[in-house]
Amino acid sequence: MGYNTFHTEEGMEVDVGMDVTDHSGPSGKVKQAVVENVALADALVKDGVTSWTSPSLLKLYPIIMLITLNTAMNGYDGSLMSSMNAMPAFHKYFNVGKQGPATGLLFAIYTVGQLVGSLFAAPAADRLGRRFGMCSGAFFIVIGTILQATSKNIDQFMGGRFLIGFGVTVGCTSGPIYVVEISPPSMRGLFGGLYYAFGYCAGALVASWTCYGTGKMSGDWSWRIPVVIQAFPAAIIFCTVWLLPESPRWQIANDQREKARSFFVEYHGNGNEDSAIVNLQMEEIERETNYDKELSNNRWWDYRPLFSTRDRCFRIYLLILVGVFNKFVGGAVISYYLPTILDNIGIKSPDKQLLINALNVVFSSVASVFGCFYVDKFGRRNLYLWGALLTGLCYIPMNVIAALADGHVATGTGYAFVAFIYLYGVFFSFCWMPLQTLYPAEILPNDIRAQGFAFQELMNGLASFINTYATPVALERIGWKTYTIFLIFHFIYLGMLWWSIVETKGRSLEELEEIFADPHPVNKSLEKHKVLLATGQGVKADIDP
């Protein structure tokens, strides 16, 4: 079975390439289907079935897998610091506790690096290409890792964390943009979701289990070894990224039309110069690029184009909604301060804390990868809404247990709290992890995609700084009431998502321009069309335009 599926009127999935004896003849099988994008459906049916083992996709898989190392660096750092926060040797060497202002600053300096990096991320990706952005980000991560691994004092360690935060922002601005821009339209949800979910979780898994193993060591190498390993993904990106093709959308924007077409023919059209999907993408991208050039002022430091029209202001609001506001629903507390949380409910053994953290990463990783395969089935909007509801429901018993514990809780109750942490992680990872970079890349037009990502990273860094600095202080001073604050934010966030999230499932990146230009983009994005599909010939009739 191929991956180009549509839904029939009876609610069943139809593979548009099945039961076909002649892909180009007039006798192709006709089916009625419900589609979001008529032009895209027409092109996919004309080209016929594309299997998971088609020549084009077999060439794309290793490229996507390599690029996921960008976000693996981010996932590694998140789990690394959470695990190191449970290591007595780390706290003894730097003379810091598990919570309080000093710990908050140690964690938050990473986000300061993100803030500064966001100023350079867009020009790196737009002026010199997506590959340059990934390469330069990897370079700073390697340098930062060397500083951390050789740290003799807390200042040097924090300097290394600053550079890693800087590099992650630059690399993770170009990385998801590149993946979304090179993915076939019908595979964008899966590839874009796997980029973040698989990459982030792979990094987090390696970090958590490495720390669990080295945590049994008593010397400084218990925390230095995991820090050293952080350099490997960045080093691989730095050495290999120039062997990959450049983004075709960047090439078209920089007057390299023939190179872009060659990319689409090789990686989307199975070598067919007359591929309908290749022609459709070239036509749409060139049309949007010409329009964008009319709006662009071509000054990398000027962010006014992000707010130049009503629909662009709405897109930036969505960026902040999905990339910044979700920092205040409690996920960061679990990610960075799980050992502190476990201390507060009475689970104080470092070995148990490291094991609980490592298992949490395992469950979350499995859920996030599964979630990637349902991004195009359930849609982005449904995943956002259900994610907010289910994680909010998990926070209710967590809040109650934390309120009753006060550092002293029965073993069974303590592990019930851990179970809800795991459940929170599963829901968060299944619903939201695949969308972390996919959705922002989809809703931004080509000319401001890199700037928009950089702006999101800037706002993200500010939110993360507040969150990572304030959370340990809050846990120390108001204890369980910290969870109550996040619980309230959860349900406020759910309401905001309901009113605002635009569905991008089944749309080309360029078609989303029309949706956001509509006075009611949410309603417009939920519209569907009934069409008659003739295999090998495309759309024969739009029954319900």
PLY file of the C-alpha trace (Angstrom):
ply
format ascii 1.0
element vertex 545
property float x
property float y
property float z
element edge 544
property int vertex1
property int vertex2
end_header
0.00 0.00 0.00
1.22 3.51 -0.76
1.02 6.55 1.48
-1.29 8.73 -0.66
-4.62 8.02 1.06
-7.92 9.89 1.10
-11.17 9.34 2.93
-14.24 8.11 1.10
-17.72 9.34 1.84
-18.32 6.21 3.92
-15.37 7.11 6.14
-12.99 4.47 4.79
-9.45 5.20 3.67
-8.80 4.80 -0.04
-5.31 4.37 -1.40
-5.43 6.31 -4.63
-2.91 4.02 -6.27
-4.61 0.69 -5.58
-6.52 -1.45 -8.07
-4.92 0.25 -11.04
-3.98 -1.59 -14.18
-3.17 1.40 -16.36
-1.86 4.53 -14.64
-2.18 6.68 -17.74
-5.11 5.19 -19.60
-8.71 6.37 -19.56
-9.93 3.28 -17.74
-8.58 4.21 -14.31
-10.84 3.36 -11.40
-13.04 6.25 -10.23
-13.68 6.80 -6.53
-15.45 9.47 -4.55
-13.25 10.92 -1.82
-13.11 13.74 0.70
-9.96 15.85 0.42
-8.65 19.10 1.88
-6.68 20.22 -1.19
-8.15 19.50 -4.62
-5.04 20.51 -6.59
-2.79 18.32 -4.45
-5.17 15.36 -4.69
-5.27 15.82 -8.47
-1.46 15.77 -8.73
-1.05 12.76 -6.44
-3.58 10.68 -8.36
-2.06 11.63 -11.72
1.36 10.44 -10.57
-0.10 7.20 -9.25
0.84 5.24 -6.15
4.10 6.03 -4.39
5.18 3.24 -2.07
7.33 3.48 1.03
10.13 1.87 -0.99
9.97 4.19 -4.00
13.37 5.44 -5.26
12.64 9.02 -4.20
11.72 8.15 -0.63
14.64 5.76 -0.23
16.91 8.72 -0.99
15.06 11.01 1.43
15.07 8.70 4.46
18.81 8.97 5.26
18.69 12.75 4.80
15.82 13.11 7.26
17.51 10.77 9.75
20.75 12.75 9.61
18.98 16.08 10.12
17.21 14.76 13.24
20.59 15.01 14.99
19.91 18.76 15.24
17.05 18.25 17.62
18.76 15.26 19.27
21.21 17.81 20.68
18.30 19.70 22.23
16.73 16.56 23.68
20.05 15.41 25.05
20.56 18.66 26.95
17.09 18.64 28.49
17.47 15.12 29.86
21.15 15.63 30.72
20.52 18.51 33.09
17.55 16.77 34.71
19.68 13.67 35.32
22.73 15.59 36.51
20.51 17.39 39.00
20.16 14.01 40.74
23.94 13.39 40.94
25.55 14.15 44.32
29.00 14.42 42.67
27.77 17.21 40.39
26.28 19.22 43.26
29.34 18.68 45.42
31.80 19.74 42.70
30.00 23.02 41.93
28.56 23.55 45.41
24.95 24.04 44.25
21.71 22.53 45.51
18.80 20.95 43.67
16.59 24.01 43.98
16.85 27.69 44.72
18.16 30.76 42.81
21.67 29.37 42.12
20.27 26.22 40.50
17.75 28.27 38.56
20.51 30.45 37.12
22.64 27.40 36.24
19.76 25.98 34.21
18.50 29.29 32.83
21.84 30.44 31.34
21.14 27.97 28.52
18.06 30.00 27.59
20.12 33.21 27.62
22.23 31.58 24.92
19.02 30.79 23.06
17.97 34.43 23.26
21.23 35.66 21.77
21.28 32.87 19.19
17.83 33.84 17.94
19.29 37.14 16.69
21.65 35.28 14.34
19.52 32.25 13.43
17.41 33.89 10.71
20.21 35.58 8.72
22.26 32.38 8.90
19.40 30.35 7.39
18.11 32.96 4.93
21.30 34.56 3.64
23.62 31.58 3.47
21.22 28.65 3.35
19.65 26.10 5.65
22.80 23.95 5.61
24.96 26.84 6.82
22.59 27.44 9.73
22.83 23.81 10.82
26.61 23.72 10.39
27.27 26.91 12.36
24.91 25.83 15.15
26.75 22.51 15.46
30.09 24.33 15.68
29.03 26.35 18.72
27.60 23.26 20.41
30.92 21.43 20.06
32.82 24.40 21.54
30.30 24.73 24.38
30.53 21.02 25.16
34.32 21.21 25.38
34.03 24.08 27.86
31.50 22.17 29.97
33.42 18.91 29.97
36.65 20.59 31.08
35.02 22.91 33.63
37.03 23.70 36.73
34.49 26.13 38.14
30.84 27.05 37.81
31.56 30.09 35.60
33.22 27.96 32.91
30.37 25.44 33.04
27.81 28.21 32.61
29.81 29.67 29.72
29.63 26.30 27.99
25.89 26.10 28.57
25.49 29.57 27.08
27.28 28.51 23.87
25.25 25.29 23.65
22.02 27.28 23.98
23.28 29.64 21.26
24.18 26.78 18.92
21.00 24.81 19.50
18.89 27.84 18.54
20.83 28.48 15.32
20.82 24.81 14.32
17.25 24.14 15.41
15.99 27.11 13.41
17.42 25.78 10.14
16.82 22.06 10.85
13.00 21.89 11.00
12.65 24.41 8.17
14.87 22.22 6.01
12.90 19.05 6.81
9.51 20.63 6.10
10.76 22.24 2.88
12.23 19.03 1.43
9.37 16.70 2.46
6.75 15.56 -0.08
3.40 17.25 0.71
1.67 14.00 1.65
4.55 12.99 3.96
5.18 16.36 5.59
3.28 15.54 8.78
5.14 12.27 9.31
8.61 13.55 8.44
8.15 16.83 10.30
6.83 15.00 13.35
9.58 12.39 13.34
12.23 15.09 12.98
11.42 16.50 16.39
9.88 13.55 18.21
12.39 10.90 17.18
15.40 13.21 17.31
14.55 14.83 20.63
13.65 11.54 22.27
16.71 9.73 20.91
18.88 12.42 22.48
16.93 12.31 25.73
17.13 8.51 25.92
20.89 8.44 25.41
21.38 11.17 28.02
19.11 9.68 30.69
20.47 6.14 30.46
24.07 7.32 30.20
23.56 9.34 33.37
21.86 6.39 35.05
24.96 4.30 34.35
27.58 6.92 35.22
25.54 8.06 38.22
26.77 4.96 40.02
30.32 6.36 39.81
31.52 8.46 42.71
33.98 10.82 41.00
33.67 13.81 38.68
33.55 11.58 35.61
30.01 10.61 36.65
28.85 13.91 35.14
31.73 14.69 32.76
31.21 11.57 30.60
27.57 12.44 29.73
28.68 16.00 28.91
31.37 14.75 26.50
28.86 12.56 24.63
26.77 15.66 23.90
29.35 16.74 21.31
28.92 13.70 19.05
25.62 14.60 17.26
26.87 18.14 16.66
30.19 16.89 15.31
28.40 14.58 12.84
26.20 17.43 11.57
29.21 19.74 11.26
31.13 17.21 9.15
28.33 15.91 6.89
25.70 18.60 6.32
27.46 19.99 3.23
27.04 16.61 1.53
23.25 17.14 1.50
21.21 19.03 -1.13
20.06 22.55 -0.26
16.38 23.30 0.37
14.60 23.77 -2.99
12.46 26.57 -1.57
15.59 28.45 -0.52
17.03 27.84 -4.00
13.96 29.27 -5.74
14.02 32.31 -3.45
17.67 32.80 -4.43
17.17 32.43 -8.21
18.36 28.82 -8.47
15.23 27.50 -10.17
16.83 24.65 -12.11
18.56 23.25 -9.03
15.24 23.32 -7.18
13.44 21.53 -9.99
16.18 18.90 -10.15
15.70 18.30 -6.43
11.94 17.81 -6.79
12.34 15.48 -9.77
14.87 13.32 -7.93
13.35 13.29 -4.43
9.60 13.75 -5.09
9.03 12.66 -8.67
10.95 9.36 -8.87
13.04 10.85 -11.68
9.98 11.78 -13.80
10.53 15.21 -15.38
6.78 15.46 -16.12
5.64 14.53 -12.61
2.39 16.33 -11.71
3.45 16.80 -8.09
6.75 18.35 -9.21
4.98 20.77 -11.56
2.42 21.71 -8.91
5.06 22.47 -6.28
7.22 24.49 -8.66
4.22 26.54 -9.77
3.01 27.22 -6.22
6.44 28.04 -4.81
7.35 30.40 -7.65
4.01 32.19 -7.37
4.39 32.67 -3.62
8.06 33.64 -3.95
7.23 36.39 -6.45
4.51 37.69 -4.12
6.82 37.54 -1.10
9.53 39.51 -2.90
7.06 42.35 -3.33
6.51 42.45 0.44
10.10 41.82 1.49
12.43 44.66 2.45
15.45 42.30 2.31
16.94 43.57 5.59
17.81 40.66 7.87
17.66 42.75 11.03
14.19 44.15 10.29
11.45 41.99 11.80
8.58 44.23 10.75
7.59 41.88 7.87
6.43 39.43 10.55
3.69 41.92 11.44
3.12 43.61 8.07
-0.39 42.20 7.47
-3.31 41.01 9.56
-2.80 37.36 8.65
0.91 37.52 9.51
0.12 38.97 12.92
-2.24 36.04 13.47
0.48 33.57 12.46
2.89 35.11 14.97
0.20 34.86 17.64
-0.11 31.14 16.82
3.68 30.78 17.05
3.63 32.25 20.54
0.58 30.18 21.48
2.10 26.81 20.57
5.75 27.59 21.24
5.72 29.88 24.27
2.47 29.53 26.22
2.90 25.76 26.46
6.01 26.39 28.57
3.68 27.43 31.39
1.58 24.28 31.64
4.09 22.30 33.70
6.05 20.22 31.22
9.31 22.05 31.89
8.93 21.39 35.62
8.94 17.65 34.99
11.66 17.81 32.35
14.24 19.77 34.34
13.23 19.38 37.97
11.99 15.80 38.29
14.60 14.99 41.00
13.43 18.01 43.01
9.80 16.94 42.62
10.67 13.44 43.80
12.54 14.89 46.79
9.47 16.90 47.71
7.21 13.82 47.76
9.70 11.72 49.72
11.60 9.71 47.03
15.14 10.83 47.84
17.44 8.03 46.65
19.64 9.34 43.76
19.63 5.89 42.15
15.83 5.70 42.22
15.53 9.25 40.91
17.84 8.52 37.97
15.94 5.32 37.17
12.54 7.04 37.36
13.81 9.82 35.10
15.25 7.32 32.59
12.01 5.29 32.47
10.00 8.49 32.01
12.07 9.26 28.91
11.49 5.74 27.56
7.69 5.93 27.88
7.59 9.45 26.47
9.84 8.51 23.55
7.70 5.57 22.50
4.55 7.71 22.71
6.06 10.52 20.66
7.16 8.24 17.82
3.72 6.61 17.71
2.17 10.07 17.66
4.06 10.96 14.47
2.13 8.32 12.54
-1.20 9.88 13.61
-0.41 13.53 12.83
-2.02 13.29 9.39
-4.80 10.97 10.59
-6.05 13.01 13.56
-4.92 16.43 12.35
-2.87 19.09 14.13
-5.85 20.82 15.75
-7.24 17.67 17.39
-3.83 16.72 18.76
-3.31 20.15 20.31
-6.75 20.16 21.94
-6.65 16.60 23.28
-3.09 17.13 24.48
-4.09 20.15 26.55
-7.12 18.38 28.02
-5.42 15.08 28.92
-2.26 16.60 30.40
-4.44 18.98 32.41
-6.42 16.05 33.82
-3.14 14.38 34.85
-2.11 17.50 36.75
-5.15 17.32 39.04
-4.08 14.19 41.02
-0.45 15.36 40.89
-1.55 18.60 42.52
-3.53 16.77 45.21
-0.73 14.32 46.07
1.87 17.11 46.21
-0.40 19.14 48.51
-0.85 16.21 50.91
2.77 15.05 50.82
4.80 17.93 52.29
7.92 15.77 51.89
6.38 12.80 53.70
4.21 10.41 51.72
3.50 6.70 51.79
5.46 4.66 49.27
2.34 3.68 47.33
1.12 7.26 47.09
4.56 8.43 46.01
4.67 5.96 43.16
1.10 6.90 42.20
2.48 10.41 41.73
5.24 8.97 39.54
2.63 7.07 37.51
0.79 10.32 36.76
4.09 11.93 35.75
4.59 9.07 33.30
1.02 9.43 32.03
1.49 13.18 31.62
4.64 12.48 29.60
2.85 9.95 27.38
-0.02 12.33 26.56
2.31 15.29 26.06
4.62 13.29 23.82
1.92 11.62 21.70
-0.09 14.79 21.10
2.41 17.65 21.17
5.94 16.39 20.54
5.41 15.66 16.81
4.05 19.21 16.37
6.77 21.14 18.20
8.60 22.25 15.05
6.26 20.91 12.36
3.36 23.28 13.01
5.41 26.51 13.24
7.21 25.63 9.99
3.87 24.97 8.27
2.09 28.18 9.23
4.94 30.53 8.24
5.25 31.62 4.58
8.55 31.02 2.78
9.94 34.55 2.98
9.61 34.87 6.77
9.93 31.21 7.79
13.46 31.59 9.18
12.72 34.98 10.76
9.55 33.59 12.28
11.41 30.63 13.76
14.08 32.96 15.13
11.42 35.19 16.67
9.77 32.14 18.22
13.13 31.06 19.63
13.57 34.55 21.08
10.18 34.42 22.80
10.77 30.79 23.68
14.05 31.71 25.33
12.42 34.46 27.38
9.67 32.10 28.51
12.14 29.31 29.27
14.36 31.67 31.25
11.43 32.76 33.39
10.26 29.17 33.75
13.59 27.51 34.52
14.72 30.29 36.86
11.41 30.79 38.65
10.37 27.14 39.01
13.04 26.03 41.53
12.43 29.22 43.51
8.68 28.54 43.50
9.16 24.91 44.51
11.34 26.07 47.39
9.06 28.85 48.60
5.46 27.85 47.84
5.88 24.09 47.30
2.80 22.27 45.99
1.03 25.52 45.08
3.39 25.64 42.08
1.41 22.75 40.57
-1.86 24.62 41.16
-0.58 27.54 39.10
0.31 25.23 36.21
-3.06 23.46 36.51
-4.94 26.75 36.09
-2.77 27.65 33.09
-3.62 24.29 31.51
-7.31 25.00 31.14
-6.82 28.62 30.12
-4.49 27.29 27.43
-7.09 24.75 26.27
-9.60 27.54 25.66
-7.07 29.60 23.71
-6.22 26.61 21.52
-9.89 25.91 20.80
-10.48 29.41 19.46
-7.25 29.80 17.54
-5.62 26.66 16.09
-5.76 26.50 12.30
-5.74 23.01 10.78
-2.86 22.48 8.32
-3.44 18.79 7.58
-3.69 17.95 3.88
-2.59 21.39 2.65
0.46 22.41 0.69
2.65 25.03 2.36
1.69 27.51 -0.35
-2.07 26.80 -0.11
-2.02 27.89 3.53
-1.59 31.46 2.24
-5.22 31.40 1.07
-6.42 29.98 4.38
-4.71 32.62 6.51
-5.90 35.39 4.19
-9.51 34.38 4.92
-11.37 36.48 7.56
-12.07 33.25 9.49
-8.95 31.09 9.03
-9.94 28.45 11.60
-13.24 27.72 9.86
-11.62 27.93 6.43
-8.99 25.38 7.42
-11.67 22.85 8.39
-13.38 22.93 4.99
-13.26 19.76 2.88
-14.15 18.91 -0.72
-15.93 15.91 -2.19
-14.27 14.95 -5.45
-14.25 12.16 -8.01
-10.76 10.70 -8.43
-9.82 8.77 -11.55
-6.60 6.83 -11.14
-3.94 8.11 -13.52
-6.10 11.07 -14.58
-6.58 13.05 -11.38
-9.69 14.85 -10.15
-12.59 14.45 -12.58
-15.08 16.61 -10.70
-15.31 18.72 -7.56
-18.72 17.62 -6.27
-18.84 19.89 -3.24
-16.61 22.95 -3.85
0 1
1 2
2 3
3 4
4 5
5 6
6 7
7 8
8 9
9 10
10 11
11 12
12 13
13 14
14 15
15 16
16 17
17 18
18 19
19 20
20 21
21 22
22 23
23 24
24 25
25 26
26 27
27 28
28 29
29 30
30 31
31 32
32 33
33 34
34 35
35 36
36 37
37 38
38 39
39 40
40 41
41 42
42 43
43 44
44 45
45 46
46 47
47 48
48 49
49 50
50 51
51 52
52 53
53 54
54 55
55 56
56 57
57 58
58 59
59 60
60 61
61 62
62 63
63 64
64 65
65 66
66 67
67 68
68 69
69 70
70 71
71 72
72 73
73 74
74 75
75 76
76 77
77 78
78 79
79 80
80 81
81 82
82 83
83 84
84 85
85 86
86 87
87 88
88 89
89 90
90 91
91 92
92 93
93 94
94 95
95 96
96 97
97 98
98 99
99 100
100 101
101 102
102 103
103 104
104 105
105 106
106 107
107 108
108 109
109 110
110 111
111 112
112 113
113 114
114 115
115 116
116 117
117 118
118 119
119 120
120 121
121 122
122 123
123 124
124 125
125 126
126 127
127 128
128 129
129 130
130 131
131 132
132 133
133 134
134 135
135 136
136 137
137 138
138 139
139 140
140 141
141 142
142 143
143 144
144 145
145 146
146 147
147 148
148 149
149 150
150 151
151 152
152 153
153 154
154 155
155 156
156 157
157 158
158 159
159 160
160 161
161 162
162 163
163 164
164 165
165 166
166 167
167 168
168 169
169 170
170 171
171 172
172 173
173 174
174 175
175 176
176 177
177 178
178 179
179 180
180 181
181 182
182 183
183 184
184 185
185 186
186 187
187 188
188 189
189 190
190 191
191 192
192 193
193 194
194 195
195 196
196 197
197 198
198 199
199 200
200 201
201 202
202 203
203 204
204 205
205 206
206 207
207 208
208 209
209 210
210 211
211 212
212 213
213 214
214 215
215 216
216 217
217 218
218 219
219 220
220 221
221 222
222 223
223 224
224 225
225 226
226 227
227 228
228 229
229 230
230 231
231 232
232 233
233 234
234 235
235 236
236 237
237 238
238 239
239 240
240 241
241 242
242 243
243 244
244 245
245 246
246 247
247 248
248 249
249 250
250 251
251 252
252 253
253 254
254 255
255 256
256 257
257 258
258 259
259 260
260 261
261 262
262 263
263 264
264 265
265 266
266 267
267 268
268 269
269 270
270 271
271 272
272 273
273 274
274 275
275 276
276 277
277 278
278 279
279 280
280 281
281 282
282 283
283 284
284 285
285 286
286 287
287 288
288 289
289 290
290 291
291 292
292 293
293 294
294 295
295 296
296 297
297 298
298 299
299 300
300 301
301 302
302 303
303 304
304 305
305 306
306 307
307 308
308 309
309 310
310 311
311 312
312 313
313 314
314 315
315 316
316 317
317 318
318 319
319 320
320 321
321 322
322 323
323 324
324 325
325 326
326 327
327 328
328 329
329 330
330 331
331 332
332 333
333 334
334 335
335 336
336 337
337 338
338 339
339 340
340 341
341 342
342 343
343 344
344 345
345 346
346 347
347 348
348 349
349 350
350 351
351 352
352 353
353 354
354 355
355 356
356 357
357 358
358 359
359 360
360 361
361 362
362 363
363 364
364 365
365 366
366 367
367 368
368 369
369 370
370 371
371 372
372 373
373 374
374 375
375 376
376 377
377 378
378 379
379 380
380 381
381 382
382 383
383 384
384 385
385 386
386 387
387 388
388 389
389 390
390 391
391 392
392 393
393 394
394 395
395 396
396 397
397 398
398 399
399 400
400 401
401 402
402 403
403 404
404 405
405 406
406 407
407 408
408 409
409 410
410 411
411 412
412 413
413 414
414 415
415 416
416 417
417 418
418 419
419 420
420 421
421 422
422 423
423 424
424 425
425 426
426 427
427 428
428 429
429 430
430 431
431 432
432 433
433 434
434 435
435 436
436 437
437 438
438 439
439 440
440 441
441 442
442 443
443 444
444 445
445 446
446 447
447 448
448 449
449 450
450 451
451 452
452 453
453 454
454 455
455 456
456 457
457 458
458 459
459 460
460 461
461 462
462 463
463 464
464 465
465 466
466 467
467 468
468 469
469 470
470 471
471 472
472 473
473 474
474 475
475 476
476 477
477 478
478 479
479 480
480 481
481 482
482 483
483 484
484 485
485 486
486 487
487 488
488 489
489 490
490 491
491 492
492 493
493 494
494 495
495 496
496 497
497 498
498 499
499 500
500 501
501 502
502 503
503 504
504 505
505 506
506 507
507 508
508 509
509 510
510 511
511 512
512 513
513 514
514 515
515 516
516 517
517 518
518 519
519 520
520 521
521 522
522 523
523 524
524 525
525 526
526 527
527 528
528 529
529 530
530 531
531 532
532 533
533 534
534 535
535 536
536 537
537 538
538 539
539 540
540 541
541 542
542 543
543 544
